[in-house]
Amino acid sequence: MPDPIRFDIRRHDSLWTLTREDTPEGEYSHLDRATHDAVGRARELQDTGTPAQVFVHAEDKAIQIDIYPEPENPDLADNAAAFTRTAPL
């Protein structure tokens, strides 16, 4: 199995920088946007069979971000029937 493609997000001054294998991919003013883009790119690679990882670097730590989609919520099945009231009020 090939080594995973690594996406890293680091803060430089007032911007967050996204890199792919140490190559700059973009700058963001908000961490959530950088993370969203990195996870999206990693998922696209995963869909083609290429492993990928996303890390956010904060202070002296590297935090790996889960890139897998959330499982379907069973309570929302059947158009959220579990939360629908059928009796008159």
PyMOL Python script that loads the backbone (N, CA, C, O; Angstrom):
from pymol import cmd

cmd.read_pdbstr("""\
ATOM      1  N   MET A   1       0.853  -1.174   0.000  1.00  0.00           N
ATOM      2  CA  MET A   1       0.000   0.000   0.000  1.00  0.00           C
ATOM      3  C   MET A   1       0.900   1.238   0.000  1.00  0.00           C
ATOM      4  O   MET A   1       1.875   1.294   0.749  1.00  0.00           O
ATOM      5  N   PRO A   2       0.580   2.221  -0.829  1.00  0.00           N
ATOM      6  CA  PRO A   2       1.413   3.434  -0.876  1.00  0.00           C
ATOM      7  C   PRO A   2       1.270   4.264   0.399  1.00  0.00           C
ATOM      8  O   PRO A   2       0.278   4.160   1.120  1.00  0.00           O
ATOM      9  N   ASP A   3       2.273   5.081   0.656  1.00  0.00           N
ATOM     10  CA  ASP A   3       2.193   5.996   1.794  1.00  0.00           C
ATOM     11  C   ASP A   3       1.055   6.979   1.575  1.00  0.00           C
ATOM     12  O   ASP A   3       0.815   7.404   0.445  1.00  0.00           O
ATOM     13  N   PRO A   4       0.355   7.345   2.638  1.00  0.00           N
ATOM     14  CA  PRO A   4      -0.750   8.307   2.484  1.00  0.00           C
ATOM     15  C   PRO A   4      -0.235   9.680   2.058  1.00  0.00           C
ATOM     16  O   PRO A   4       0.851  10.107   2.450  1.00  0.00           O
ATOM     17  N   ILE A   5      -1.035  10.349   1.257  1.00  0.00           N
ATOM     18  CA  ILE A   5      -0.772  11.753   0.925  1.00  0.00           C
ATOM     19  C   ILE A   5      -1.058  12.545   2.186  1.00  0.00           C
ATOM     20  O   ILE A   5      -2.096  12.358   2.820  1.00  0.00           O
ATOM     21  N   ARG A   6      -0.149  13.420   2.549  1.00  0.00           N
ATOM     22  CA  ARG A   6      -0.279  14.151   3.820  1.00  0.00           C
ATOM     23  C   ARG A   6      -0.621  15.611   3.556  1.00  0.00           C
ATOM     24  O   ARG A   6       0.073  16.320   2.828  1.00  0.00           O
ATOM     25  N   PHE A   7      -1.730  16.035   4.184  1.00  0.00           N
ATOM     26  CA  PHE A   7      -2.123  17.435   4.184  1.00  0.00           C
ATOM     27  C   PHE A   7      -1.846  17.990   5.581  1.00  0.00           C
ATOM     28  O   PHE A   7      -2.234  17.388   6.582  1.00  0.00           O
ATOM     29  N   ASP A   8      -1.177  19.135   5.641  1.00  0.00           N
ATOM     30  CA  ASP A   8      -0.862  19.777   6.922  1.00  0.00           C
ATOM     31  C   ASP A   8      -1.388  21.199   6.919  1.00  0.00           C
ATOM     32  O   ASP A   8      -1.317  21.905   5.912  1.00  0.00           O
ATOM     33  N   ILE A   9      -1.915  21.606   8.061  1.00  0.00           N
ATOM     34  CA  ILE A   9      -2.415  22.975   8.232  1.00  0.00           C
ATOM     35  C   ILE A   9      -1.632  23.586   9.390  1.00  0.00           C
ATOM     36  O   ILE A   9      -1.620  23.061  10.504  1.00  0.00           O
ATOM     37  N   ARG A  10      -0.976  24.712   9.096  1.00  0.00           N
ATOM     38  CA  ARG A  10      -0.168  25.412  10.103  1.00  0.00           C
ATOM     39  C   ARG A  10      -0.486  26.904  10.062  1.00  0.00           C
ATOM     40  O   ARG A  10      -0.815  27.465   9.016  1.00  0.00           O
ATOM     41  N   ARG A  11      -0.380  27.515  11.217  1.00  0.00           N
ATOM     42  CA  ARG A  11      -0.610  28.954  11.299  1.00  0.00           C
ATOM     43  C   ARG A  11       0.700  29.705  11.070  1.00  0.00           C
ATOM     44  O   ARG A  11       1.727  29.399  11.676  1.00  0.00           O
ATOM     45  N   HIS A  12       0.636  30.686  10.186  1.00  0.00           N
ATOM     46  CA  HIS A  12       1.761  31.582   9.923  1.00  0.00           C
ATOM     47  C   HIS A  12       1.229  33.002  10.023  1.00  0.00           C
ATOM     48  O   HIS A  12       0.440  33.444   9.188  1.00  0.00           O
ATOM     49  N   ASP A  13       1.669  33.706  11.049  1.00  0.00           N
ATOM     50  CA  ASP A  13       1.165  35.050  11.337  1.00  0.00           C
ATOM     51  C   ASP A  13      -0.353  34.985  11.519  1.00  0.00           C
ATOM     52  O   ASP A  13      -0.830  34.310  12.431  1.00  0.00           O
ATOM     53  N   SER A  14      -1.110  35.663  10.679  1.00  0.00           N
ATOM     54  CA  SER A  14      -2.562  35.679  10.868  1.00  0.00           C
ATOM     55  C   SER A  14      -3.292  34.716   9.931  1.00  0.00           C
ATOM     56  O   SER A  14      -4.522  34.684   9.922  1.00  0.00           O
ATOM     57  N   LEU A  15      -2.556  33.935   9.148  1.00  0.00           N
ATOM     58  CA  LEU A  15      -3.188  33.031   8.187  1.00  0.00           C
ATOM     59  C   LEU A  15      -2.846  31.577   8.483  1.00  0.00           C
ATOM     60  O   LEU A  15      -1.802  31.267   9.056  1.00  0.00           O
ATOM     61  N   TRP A  16      -3.754  30.695   8.079  1.00  0.00           N
ATOM     62  CA  TRP A  16      -3.524  29.255   8.150  1.00  0.00           C
ATOM     63  C   TRP A  16      -3.117  28.794   6.760  1.00  0.00           C
ATOM     64  O   TRP A  16      -3.782  29.114   5.775  1.00  0.00           O
ATOM     65  N   THR A  17      -2.016  28.037   6.681  1.00  0.00           N
ATOM     66  CA  THR A  17      -1.505  27.563   5.401  1.00  0.00           C
ATOM     67  C   THR A  17      -1.749  26.058   5.280  1.00  0.00           C
ATOM     68  O   THR A  17      -1.413  25.280   6.172  1.00  0.00           O
ATOM     69  N   LEU A  18      -2.342  25.678   4.157  1.00  0.00           N
ATOM     70  CA  LEU A  18      -2.572  24.265   3.846  1.00  0.00           C
ATOM     71  C   LEU A  18      -1.478  23.819   2.891  1.00  0.00           C
ATOM     72  O   LEU A  18      -1.247  24.452   1.860  1.00  0.00           O
ATOM     73  N   THR A  19      -0.797  22.716   3.239  1.00  0.00           N
ATOM     74  CA  THR A  19       0.204  22.137   2.347  1.00  0.00           C
ATOM     75  C   THR A  19      -0.162  20.694   2.046  1.00  0.00           C
ATOM     76  O   THR A  19      -0.780  20.000   2.854  1.00  0.00           O
ATOM     77  N   ARG A  20       0.236  20.274   0.873  1.00  0.00           N
ATOM     78  CA  ARG A  20       0.093  18.875   0.462  1.00  0.00           C
ATOM     79  C   ARG A  20       1.495  18.368   0.184  1.00  0.00           C
ATOM     80  O   ARG A  20       2.147  18.808  -0.764  1.00  0.00           O
ATOM     81  N   GLU A  21       1.958  17.439   1.016  1.00  0.00           N
ATOM     82  CA  GLU A  21       3.320  16.923   0.872  1.00  0.00           C
ATOM     83  C   GLU A  21       4.327  18.079   0.820  1.00  0.00           C
ATOM     84  O   GLU A  21       5.221  18.090  -0.027  1.00  0.00           O
ATOM     85  N   ASP A  22       4.178  19.043   1.721  1.00  0.00           N
ATOM     86  CA  ASP A  22       5.056  20.207   1.859  1.00  0.00           C
ATOM     87  C   ASP A  22       4.971  21.211   0.714  1.00  0.00           C
ATOM     88  O   ASP A  22       5.791  22.126   0.640  1.00  0.00           O
ATOM     89  N   THR A  23       4.000  21.057  -0.175  1.00  0.00           N
ATOM     90  CA  THR A  23       3.778  22.026  -1.253  1.00  0.00           C
ATOM     91  C   THR A  23       2.572  22.877  -0.888  1.00  0.00           C
ATOM     92  O   THR A  23       1.498  22.329  -0.639  1.00  0.00           O
ATOM     93  N   PRO A  24       2.713  24.210  -0.849  1.00  0.00           N
ATOM     94  CA  PRO A  24       1.578  25.068  -0.481  1.00  0.00           C
ATOM     95  C   PRO A  24       0.376  24.858  -1.401  1.00  0.00           C
ATOM     96  O   PRO A  24       0.506  24.795  -2.623  1.00  0.00           O
ATOM     97  N   GLU A  25      -0.792  24.752  -0.778  1.00  0.00           N
ATOM     98  CA  GLU A  25      -2.045  24.559  -1.512  1.00  0.00           C
ATOM     99  C   GLU A  25      -3.012  25.718  -1.313  1.00  0.00           C
ATOM    100  O   GLU A  25      -3.954  25.873  -2.091  1.00  0.00           O
ATOM    101  N   GLY A  26      -2.795  26.541  -0.276  1.00  0.00           N
ATOM    102  CA  GLY A  26      -3.693  27.660  -0.057  1.00  0.00           C
ATOM    103  C   GLY A  26      -3.481  28.297   1.305  1.00  0.00           C
ATOM    104  O   GLY A  26      -2.873  27.711   2.201  1.00  0.00           O
ATOM    105  N   GLU A  27      -3.997  29.514   1.437  1.00  0.00           N
ATOM    106  CA  GLU A  27      -3.957  30.241   2.703  1.00  0.00           C
ATOM    107  C   GLU A  27      -5.377  30.622   3.083  1.00  0.00           C
ATOM    108  O   GLU A  27      -6.193  30.959   2.225  1.00  0.00           O
ATOM    109  N   TYR A  28      -5.665  30.565   4.378  1.00  0.00           N
ATOM    110  CA  TYR A  28      -7.016  30.780   4.880  1.00  0.00           C
ATOM    111  C   TYR A  28      -6.967  31.670   6.115  1.00  0.00           C
ATOM    112  O   TYR A  28      -6.020  31.605   6.899  1.00  0.00           O
ATOM    113  N   SER A  29      -7.977  32.489   6.281  1.00  0.00           N
ATOM    114  CA  SER A  29      -8.051  33.330   7.474  1.00  0.00           C
ATOM    115  C   SER A  29      -8.720  32.590   8.630  1.00  0.00           C
ATOM    116  O   SER A  29      -8.618  33.014   9.780  1.00  0.00           O
ATOM    117  N   HIS A  30      -9.405  31.485   8.329  1.00  0.00           N
ATOM    118  CA  HIS A  30     -10.098  30.718   9.362  1.00  0.00           C
ATOM    119  C   HIS A  30      -9.693  29.253   9.286  1.00  0.00           C
ATOM    120  O   HIS A  30      -9.647  28.667   8.205  1.00  0.00           O
ATOM    121  N   LEU A  31      -9.404  28.671  10.435  1.00  0.00           N
ATOM    122  CA  LEU A  31      -8.992  27.270  10.511  1.00  0.00           C
ATOM    123  C   LEU A  31     -10.078  26.338  10.007  1.00  0.00           C
ATOM    124  O   LEU A  31      -9.774  25.336   9.360  1.00  0.00           O
ATOM    125  N   ASP A  32     -11.346  26.646  10.288  1.00  0.00           N
ATOM    126  CA  ASP A  32     -12.409  25.739   9.864  1.00  0.00           C
ATOM    127  C   ASP A  32     -12.473  25.617   8.350  1.00  0.00           C
ATOM    128  O   ASP A  32     -12.752  24.536   7.830  1.00  0.00           O
ATOM    129  N   ARG A  33     -12.221  26.700   7.638  1.00  0.00           N
ATOM    130  CA  ARG A  33     -12.247  26.653   6.166  1.00  0.00           C
ATOM    131  C   ARG A  33     -11.077  25.834   5.624  1.00  0.00           C
ATOM    132  O   ARG A  33     -11.242  25.050   4.690  1.00  0.00           O
ATOM    133  N   ALA A  34      -9.889  26.020   6.217  1.00  0.00           N
ATOM    134  CA  ALA A  34      -8.716  25.245   5.810  1.00  0.00           C
ATOM    135  C   ALA A  34      -8.950  23.763   6.056  1.00  0.00           C
ATOM    136  O   ALA A  34      -8.611  22.928   5.218  1.00  0.00           O
ATOM    137  N   THR A  35      -9.528  23.438   7.206  1.00  0.00           N
ATOM    138  CA  THR A  35      -9.799  22.043   7.545  1.00  0.00           C
ATOM    139  C   THR A  35     -10.832  21.451   6.598  1.00  0.00           C
ATOM    140  O   THR A  35     -10.676  20.323   6.131  1.00  0.00           O
ATOM    141  N   HIS A  36     -11.882  22.206   6.315  1.00  0.00           N
ATOM    142  CA  HIS A  36     -12.925  21.744   5.399  1.00  0.00           C
ATOM    143  C   HIS A  36     -12.328  21.422   4.025  1.00  0.00           C
ATOM    144  O   HIS A  36     -12.622  20.373   3.452  1.00  0.00           O
ATOM    145  N   ASP A  37     -11.495  22.317   3.500  1.00  0.00           N
ATOM    146  CA  ASP A  37     -10.889  22.087   2.190  1.00  0.00           C
ATOM    147  C   ASP A  37      -9.936  20.893   2.218  1.00  0.00           C
ATOM    148  O   ASP A  37      -9.935  20.082   1.291  1.00  0.00           O
ATOM    149  N   ALA A  38      -9.133  20.777   3.262  1.00  0.00           N
ATOM    150  CA  ALA A  38      -8.186  19.674   3.361  1.00  0.00           C
ATOM    151  C   ALA A  38      -8.916  18.328   3.438  1.00  0.00           C
ATOM    152  O   ALA A  38      -8.525  17.368   2.774  1.00  0.00           O
ATOM    153  N   VAL A  39      -9.966  18.264   4.242  1.00  0.00           N
ATOM    154  CA  VAL A  39     -10.735  17.023   4.369  1.00  0.00           C
ATOM    155  C   VAL A  39     -11.402  16.686   3.038  1.00  0.00           C
ATOM    156  O   VAL A  39     -11.436  15.519   2.647  1.00  0.00           O
ATOM    157  N   GLY A  40     -11.925  17.673   2.348  1.00  0.00           N
ATOM    158  CA  GLY A  40     -12.533  17.431   1.038  1.00  0.00           C
ATOM    159  C   GLY A  40     -11.536  16.865   0.045  1.00  0.00           C
ATOM    160  O   GLY A  40     -11.850  15.928  -0.689  1.00  0.00           O
ATOM    161  N   ARG A  41     -10.334  17.429   0.019  1.00  0.00           N
ATOM    162  CA  ARG A  41      -9.293  16.930  -0.893  1.00  0.00           C
ATOM    163  C   ARG A  41      -8.874  15.517  -0.511  1.00  0.00           C
ATOM    164  O   ARG A  41      -8.665  14.669  -1.378  1.00  0.00           O
ATOM    165  N   ALA A  42      -8.750  15.268   0.796  1.00  0.00           N
ATOM    166  CA  ALA A  42      -8.359  13.933   1.257  1.00  0.00           C
ATOM    167  C   ALA A  42      -9.434  12.904   0.907  1.00  0.00           C
ATOM    168  O   ALA A  42      -9.112  11.783   0.515  1.00  0.00           O
ATOM    169  N   ARG A  43     -10.698  13.274   1.043  1.00  0.00           N
ATOM    170  CA  ARG A  43     -11.787  12.345   0.707  1.00  0.00           C
ATOM    171  C   ARG A  43     -11.793  12.038  -0.792  1.00  0.00           C
ATOM    172  O   ARG A  43     -12.043  10.901  -1.191  1.00  0.00           O
ATOM    173  N   GLU A  44     -11.519  13.041  -1.616  1.00  0.00           N
ATOM    174  CA  GLU A  44     -11.448  12.802  -3.061  1.00  0.00           C
ATOM    175  C   GLU A  44     -10.357  11.789  -3.384  1.00  0.00           C
ATOM    176  O   GLU A  44     -10.551  10.897  -4.210  1.00  0.00           O
ATOM    177  N   LEU A  45      -9.216  11.932  -2.731  1.00  0.00           N
ATOM    178  CA  LEU A  45      -8.136  10.963  -2.944  1.00  0.00           C
ATOM    179  C   LEU A  45      -8.544   9.574  -2.460  1.00  0.00           C
ATOM    180  O   LEU A  45      -8.292   8.582  -3.144  1.00  0.00           O
ATOM    181  N   GLN A  46      -9.174   9.494  -1.282  1.00  0.00           N
ATOM    182  CA  GLN A  46      -9.622   8.214  -0.741  1.00  0.00           C
ATOM    183  C   GLN A  46     -10.589   7.534  -1.716  1.00  0.00           C
ATOM    184  O   GLN A  46     -10.548   6.317  -1.894  1.00  0.00           O
ATOM    185  N   ASP A  47     -11.453   8.325  -2.340  1.00  0.00           N
ATOM    186  CA  ASP A  47     -12.432   7.767  -3.283  1.00  0.00           C
ATOM    187  C   ASP A  47     -11.765   7.146  -4.503  1.00  0.00           C
ATOM    188  O   ASP A  47     -12.338   6.260  -5.138  1.00  0.00           O
ATOM    189  N   THR A  48     -10.551   7.605  -4.841  1.00  0.00           N
ATOM    190  CA  THR A  48      -9.815   7.038  -5.980  1.00  0.00           C
ATOM    191  C   THR A  48      -8.876   5.920  -5.556  1.00  0.00           C
ATOM    192  O   THR A  48      -8.165   5.352  -6.385  1.00  0.00           O
ATOM    193  N   GLY A  49      -8.875   5.598  -4.243  1.00  0.00           N
ATOM    194  CA  GLY A  49      -8.032   4.523  -3.753  1.00  0.00           C
ATOM    195  C   GLY A  49      -6.677   4.971  -3.229  1.00  0.00           C
ATOM    196  O   GLY A  49      -5.852   4.138  -2.857  1.00  0.00           O
ATOM    197  N   THR A  50      -6.440   6.273  -3.193  1.00  0.00           N
ATOM    198  CA  THR A  50      -5.185   6.801  -2.673  1.00  0.00           C
ATOM    199  C   THR A  50      -5.384   7.197  -1.220  1.00  0.00           C
ATOM    200  O   THR A  50      -6.227   8.048  -0.933  1.00  0.00           O
ATOM    201  N   PRO A  51      -4.635   6.607  -0.295  1.00  0.00           N
ATOM    202  CA  PRO A  51      -4.804   6.983   1.110  1.00  0.00           C
ATOM    203  C   PRO A  51      -4.347   8.421   1.353  1.00  0.00           C
ATOM    204  O   PRO A  51      -3.441   8.921   0.686  1.00  0.00           O
ATOM    205  N   ALA A  52      -4.988   9.071   2.316  1.00  0.00           N
ATOM    206  CA  ALA A  52      -4.653  10.462   2.638  1.00  0.00           C
ATOM    207  C   ALA A  52      -4.865  10.699   4.124  1.00  0.00           C
ATOM    208  O   ALA A  52      -5.660  10.019   4.773  1.00  0.00           O
ATOM    209  N   GLN A  53      -4.134  11.682   4.649  1.00  0.00           N
ATOM    210  CA  GLN A  53      -4.256  12.077   6.046  1.00  0.00           C
ATOM    211  C   GLN A  53      -4.252  13.596   6.129  1.00  0.00           C
ATOM    212  O   GLN A  53      -3.654  14.278   5.297  1.00  0.00           O
ATOM    213  N   VAL A  54      -4.937  14.118   7.161  1.00  0.00           N
ATOM    214  CA  VAL A  54      -4.971  15.560   7.413  1.00  0.00           C
ATOM    215  C   VAL A  54      -4.523  15.809   8.846  1.00  0.00           C
ATOM    216  O   VAL A  54      -4.990  15.153   9.776  1.00  0.00           O
ATOM    217  N   PHE A  55      -3.608  16.766   9.015  1.00  0.00           N
ATOM    218  CA  PHE A  55      -3.109  17.130  10.335  1.00  0.00           C
ATOM    219  C   PHE A  55      -3.208  18.640  10.523  1.00  0.00           C
ATOM    220  O   PHE A  55      -2.908  19.409   9.610  1.00  0.00           O
ATOM    221  N   VAL A  56      -3.629  19.053  11.709  1.00  0.00           N
ATOM    222  CA  VAL A  56      -3.599  20.466  12.106  1.00  0.00           C
ATOM    223  C   VAL A  56      -2.504  20.596  13.155  1.00  0.00           C
ATOM    224  O   VAL A  56      -2.470  19.848  14.132  1.00  0.00           O
ATOM    225  N   HIS A  57      -1.621  21.544  12.942  1.00  0.00           N
ATOM    226  CA  HIS A  57      -0.510  21.777  13.864  1.00  0.00           C
ATOM    227  C   HIS A  57      -0.839  22.981  14.727  1.00  0.00           C
ATOM    228  O   HIS A  57      -1.055  24.085  14.227  1.00  0.00           O
ATOM    229  N   ALA A  58      -0.873  22.751  16.026  1.00  0.00           N
ATOM    230  CA  ALA A  58      -1.169  23.808  16.991  1.00  0.00           C
ATOM    231  C   ALA A  58      -0.136  23.726  18.104  1.00  0.00           C
ATOM    232  O   ALA A  58       0.005  22.698  18.766  1.00  0.00           O
ATOM    233  N   GLU A  59       0.572  24.810  18.297  1.00  0.00           N
ATOM    234  CA  GLU A  59       1.652  24.857  19.277  1.00  0.00           C
ATOM    235  C   GLU A  59       2.618  23.715  18.998  1.00  0.00           C
ATOM    236  O   GLU A  59       3.192  23.660  17.911  1.00  0.00           O
ATOM    237  N   ASP A  60       2.812  22.811  19.938  1.00  0.00           N
ATOM    238  CA  ASP A  60       3.775  21.719  19.756  1.00  0.00           C
ATOM    239  C   ASP A  60       3.108  20.397  19.409  1.00  0.00           C
ATOM    240  O   ASP A  60       3.727  19.343  19.545  1.00  0.00           O
ATOM    241  N   LYS A  61       1.855  20.433  18.963  1.00  0.00           N
ATOM    242  CA  LYS A  61       1.108  19.202  18.710  1.00  0.00           C
ATOM    243  C   LYS A  61       0.655  19.138  17.256  1.00  0.00           C
ATOM    244  O   LYS A  61       0.391  20.159  16.621  1.00  0.00           O
ATOM    245  N   ALA A  62       0.573  17.920  16.751  1.00  0.00           N
ATOM    246  CA  ALA A  62      -0.037  17.663  15.450  1.00  0.00           C
ATOM    247  C   ALA A  62      -1.272  16.815  15.714  1.00  0.00           C
ATOM    248  O   ALA A  62      -1.167  15.704  16.235  1.00  0.00           O
ATOM    249  N   ILE A  63      -2.423  17.327  15.362  1.00  0.00           N
ATOM    250  CA  ILE A  63      -3.693  16.655  15.617  1.00  0.00           C
ATOM    251  C   ILE A  63      -4.208  16.099  14.292  1.00  0.00           C
ATOM    252  O   ILE A  63      -4.432  16.846  13.340  1.00  0.00           O
ATOM    253  N   GLN A  64      -4.396  14.767  14.241  1.00  0.00           N
ATOM    254  CA  GLN A  64      -4.914  14.161  13.025  1.00  0.00           C
ATOM    255  C   GLN A  64      -6.425  14.321  12.984  1.00  0.00           C
ATOM    256  O   GLN A  64      -7.121  14.062  13.966  1.00  0.00           O
ATOM    257  N   ILE A  65      -6.916  14.749  11.838  1.00  0.00           N
ATOM    258  CA  ILE A  65      -8.343  14.983  11.630  1.00  0.00           C
ATOM    259  C   ILE A  65      -8.956  13.748  10.971  1.00  0.00           C
ATOM    260  O   ILE A  65      -8.404  13.209  10.011  1.00  0.00           O
ATOM    261  N   ASP A  66     -10.090  13.309  11.487  1.00  0.00           N
ATOM    262  CA  ASP A  66     -10.824  12.183  10.912  1.00  0.00           C
ATOM    263  C   ASP A  66     -11.424  12.633   9.585  1.00  0.00           C
ATOM    264  O   ASP A  66     -12.177  13.606   9.542  1.00  0.00           O
ATOM    265  N   ILE A  67     -11.096  11.934   8.509  1.00  0.00           N
ATOM    266  CA  ILE A  67     -11.582  12.353   7.191  1.00  0.00           C
ATOM    267  C   ILE A  67     -12.756  11.521   6.697  1.00  0.00           C
ATOM    268  O   ILE A  67     -13.276  11.764   5.607  1.00  0.00           O
ATOM    269  N   TYR A  68     -13.177  10.541   7.490  1.00  0.00           N
ATOM    270  CA  TYR A  68     -14.260   9.683   7.041  1.00  0.00           C
ATOM    271  C   TYR A  68     -15.604  10.362   7.254  1.00  0.00           C
ATOM    272  O   TYR A  68     -15.796  11.044   8.261  1.00  0.00           O
ATOM    273  N   PRO A  69     -16.537  10.189   6.325  1.00  0.00           N
ATOM    274  CA  PRO A  69     -17.865  10.799   6.478  1.00  0.00           C
ATOM    275  C   PRO A  69     -18.574  10.244   7.711  1.00  0.00           C
ATOM    276  O   PRO A  69     -18.334   9.111   8.129  1.00  0.00           O
ATOM    277  N   GLU A  70     -19.448  11.064   8.277  1.00  0.00           N
ATOM    278  CA  GLU A  70     -20.227  10.611   9.426  1.00  0.00           C
ATOM    279  C   GLU A  70     -21.205   9.534   8.974  1.00  0.00           C
ATOM    280  O   GLU A  70     -21.766   9.618   7.882  1.00  0.00           O
ATOM    281  N   PRO A  71     -21.411   8.513   9.823  1.00  0.00           N
ATOM    282  CA  PRO A  71     -22.408   7.504   9.461  1.00  0.00           C
ATOM    283  C   PRO A  71     -23.806   8.120   9.459  1.00  0.00           C
ATOM    284  O   PRO A  71     -24.061   9.115  10.138  1.00  0.00           O
ATOM    285  N   GLU A  72     -24.688   7.523   8.698  1.00  0.00           N
ATOM    286  CA  GLU A  72     -26.058   8.030   8.620  1.00  0.00           C
ATOM    287  C   GLU A  72     -26.736   7.910   9.973  1.00  0.00           C
ATOM    288  O   GLU A  72     -26.607   6.892  10.653  1.00  0.00           O
ATOM    289  N   ASN A  73     -27.450   8.941  10.356  1.00  0.00           N
ATOM    290  CA  ASN A  73     -28.171   8.949  11.622  1.00  0.00           C
ATOM    291  C   ASN A  73     -29.474   8.172  11.444  1.00  0.00           C
ATOM    292  O   ASN A  73     -30.326   8.584  10.656  1.00  0.00           O
ATOM    293  N   PRO A  74     -29.650   7.055  12.160  1.00  0.00           N
ATOM    294  CA  PRO A  74     -30.868   6.244  11.972  1.00  0.00           C
ATOM    295  C   PRO A  74     -32.141   6.998  12.367  1.00  0.00           C
ATOM    296  O   PRO A  74     -33.222   6.675  11.874  1.00  0.00           O
ATOM    297  N   ASP A  75     -32.028   7.996  13.246  1.00  0.00           N
ATOM    298  CA  ASP A  75     -33.210   8.763  13.640  1.00  0.00           C
ATOM    299  C   ASP A  75     -33.735   9.625  12.502  1.00  0.00           C
ATOM    300  O   ASP A  75     -34.886  10.060  12.531  1.00  0.00           O
ATOM    301  N   LEU A  76     -32.897   9.873  11.497  1.00  0.00           N
ATOM    302  CA  LEU A  76     -33.325  10.710  10.379  1.00  0.00           C
ATOM    303  C   LEU A  76     -33.791   9.892   9.182  1.00  0.00           C
ATOM    304  O   LEU A  76     -34.084  10.447   8.123  1.00  0.00           O
ATOM    305  N   ALA A  77     -33.859   8.566   9.349  1.00  0.00           N
ATOM    306  CA  ALA A  77     -34.331   7.697   8.269  1.00  0.00           C
ATOM    307  C   ALA A  77     -35.818   7.962   7.995  1.00  0.00           C
ATOM    308  O   ALA A  77     -36.537   8.489   8.844  1.00  0.00           O
ATOM    309  N   ASP A  78     -36.242   7.598   6.835  1.00  0.00           N
ATOM    310  CA  ASP A  78     -37.645   7.763   6.423  1.00  0.00           C
ATOM    311  C   ASP A  78     -38.117   9.204   6.613  1.00  0.00           C
ATOM    312  O   ASP A  78     -39.191   9.457   7.160  1.00  0.00           O
ATOM    313  N   ASN A  79     -37.301  10.129   6.153  1.00  0.00           N
ATOM    314  CA  ASN A  79     -37.652  11.553   6.217  1.00  0.00           C
ATOM    315  C   ASN A  79     -37.910  11.998   7.654  1.00  0.00           C
ATOM    316  O   ASN A  79     -38.839  12.759   7.925  1.00  0.00           O
ATOM    317  N   ALA A  80     -37.072  11.511   8.569  1.00  0.00           N
ATOM    318  CA  ALA A  80     -37.134  11.861  10.000  1.00  0.00           C
ATOM    319  C   ALA A  80     -38.465  11.468  10.622  1.00  0.00           C
ATOM    320  O   ALA A  80     -39.024  12.213  11.427  1.00  0.00           O
ATOM    321  N   ALA A  81     -38.966  10.314  10.254  1.00  0.00           N
ATOM    322  CA  ALA A  81     -40.260   9.841  10.763  1.00  0.00           C
ATOM    323  C   ALA A  81     -40.266   9.743  12.287  1.00  0.00           C
ATOM    324  O   ALA A  81     -41.318   9.908  12.905  1.00  0.00           O
ATOM    325  N   ALA A  82     -39.121   9.481  12.900  1.00  0.00           N
ATOM    326  CA  ALA A  82     -39.057   9.377  14.353  1.00  0.00           C
ATOM    327  C   ALA A  82     -39.374  10.695  15.039  1.00  0.00           C
ATOM    328  O   ALA A  82     -39.721  10.708  16.220  1.00  0.00           O
ATOM    329  N   PHE A  83     -39.260  11.812  14.312  1.00  0.00           N
ATOM    330  CA  PHE A  83     -39.512  13.128  14.910  1.00  0.00           C
ATOM    331  C   PHE A  83     -40.802  13.759  14.397  1.00  0.00           C
ATOM    332  O   PHE A  83     -41.084  14.925  14.676  1.00  0.00           O
ATOM    333  N   THR A  84     -41.580  12.989  13.651  1.00  0.00           N
ATOM    334  CA  THR A  84     -42.807  13.525  13.062  1.00  0.00           C
ATOM    335  C   THR A  84     -44.006  13.124  13.921  1.00  0.00           C
ATOM    336  O   THR A  84     -44.166  11.957  14.276  1.00  0.00           O
ATOM    337  N   ARG A  85     -44.826  14.090  14.240  1.00  0.00           N
ATOM    338  CA  ARG A  85     -46.024  13.815  15.036  1.00  0.00           C
ATOM    339  C   ARG A  85     -47.211  13.692  14.075  1.00  0.00           C
ATOM    340  O   ARG A  85     -47.459  14.575  13.254  1.00  0.00           O
ATOM    341  N   THR A  86     -47.918  12.604  14.194  1.00  0.00           N
ATOM    342  CA  THR A  86     -49.056  12.398  13.301  1.00  0.00           C
ATOM    343  C   THR A  86     -50.391  12.676  13.990  1.00  0.00           C
ATOM    344  O   THR A  86     -51.407  12.851  13.316  1.00  0.00           O
ATOM    345  N   ALA A  87     -50.402  12.717  15.317  1.00  0.00           N
ATOM    346  CA  ALA A  87     -51.660  12.973  16.029  1.00  0.00           C
ATOM    347  C   ALA A  87     -51.935  14.483  16.042  1.00  0.00           C
ATOM    348  O   ALA A  87     -51.000  15.282  16.096  1.00  0.00           O
ATOM    349  N   PRO A  88     -53.197  14.869  15.992  1.00  0.00           N
ATOM    350  CA  PRO A  88     -53.502  16.296  16.060  1.00  0.00           C
ATOM    351  C   PRO A  88     -53.126  16.873  17.424  1.00  0.00           C
ATOM    352  O   PRO A  88     -53.166  16.182  18.442  1.00  0.00           O
ATOM    353  N   LEU A  89     -52.769  18.125  17.420  1.00  0.00           N
ATOM    354  CA  LEU A  89     -52.410  18.797  18.683  1.00  0.00           C
ATOM    355  C   LEU A  89     -53.628  19.172  19.472  1.00  0.00           C
ATOM    356  O   LEU A  89     -53.509  19.743  20.557  1.00  0.00           O
TER     357      LEU A  89
END
""", "prot")
cmd.dss("prot")
cmd.show_as("cartoon", "prot")
cmd.util.cbc("prot")
cmd.orient("prot")
